């Protein structure tokens, strides 16, 4: 199966009460993930925008940074992340990410369930 880029649903949303909006391009459905995941997406965060602080319960979220630089809050510890970095938020943990730079921050996000 091939899912063409122009067939992937795209939306701009405010996530978890973050600053501004982020662009989410859904790359696969939960069914495509055998219902073991609820998100596989490309997320683009403009400068000054963010995904707000939130927790994950009975699931794990991974971000793979493909463009730009951001500040990742890992359970209260802020870390600068860039291209090639992987951020993992596990069950019961909290995280958020903000683009404090001048370029677009882009990442692939995957949420898998226990």
N, C-alpha and C positions, 0 to 999 in steps of 0.2 A: 504494500500500500504506500502511496505517496500522497501527502497532503500539501497542496500547492499553497504558497505563501499568501496569495490573494484570496484564498478560501478560509483563512484563519480569522476567527472573530476578533475584532479590535475594539477596545473601549477605553475612555479616559475616566478615571474615578479617583475620588479621595479615599485613600486606604487607611483605615484604623486611626482616623482623625489626624492624619499627617498634614503637613503644609502643602497647599496646592493640590494638584492632581498628578497621577502617574498614568502612563499609557501601558495597557496590558494587551498583549497579543497571545491568545490561547493557541498553543501548539498541538494539543491533544486533549481529548475528552477523558472523563473518568473511565468510561467504557474502554477507551484505547489503553488505559493503564490497568486494565483488569479489575477496576474498582478498588485498587490498593493505593491509589493516589487520587487527590482531588484537584491538583493543579500542576500543569506543566506549561510554562508560559515565558515569553520574553517580556521583561518589564523595563520600561524606559522612564528615567527620573530626570526632569529638567533641573538646571541649577536653581537652588533655593527651595526645591520641593523635597518631600520625604514620604516614607511610609511610617506611620505612627507606631509607638511602642505597643506591643501586644504579646500575649502568651500563646503557646501551643499546648494543647492537651491531647494526649493519645495520638500524636502525630509528630512528624519531624519536617522542618522546612530547610531546604538548601538553596543558597544563592551562588551562582557562578558568574563572576564579573567578566563581561566581554568587552566593555568599553568604558573609559572614564575612571573616575575615582570618587569614593564616598566615605562617609563616616558611619561605621557599623557599631551599634550599641549591643553588646553581647552581655546580657544580664547585668547591665549597669556599667560595664567597662567599654569605653569608646575606643575603637581601633580604626585607623585609616586603612581602607581596602582599595585594591586596584585590579587591573587586568590579570586574569589567571587565578585570582584568589577565590577560595570557596568558603562560604560562611554557613555554619550549621547551627540550627536552633532545635533542640530536642524537646521531648515531653516535659512539660512543666517549666520550661525556660521562657525567657522573654527576649525580644529583640526589636530593633527598628533600624532603618537606614536613611541617611540624609545626603543629598548632593550639595555639598558646601563649596563645590568648585565652580568653574566657568564653562565646562563642557558637559554634554549629555552623559549621564551614568546609565549604562545598559547592562542587564544581567538576565540570566536564565534562572527561573525559579521552579522548584519541584517540591510539592508537599506530598509525603507518603504517610499512610496511616499504619498504626500498630497492627 
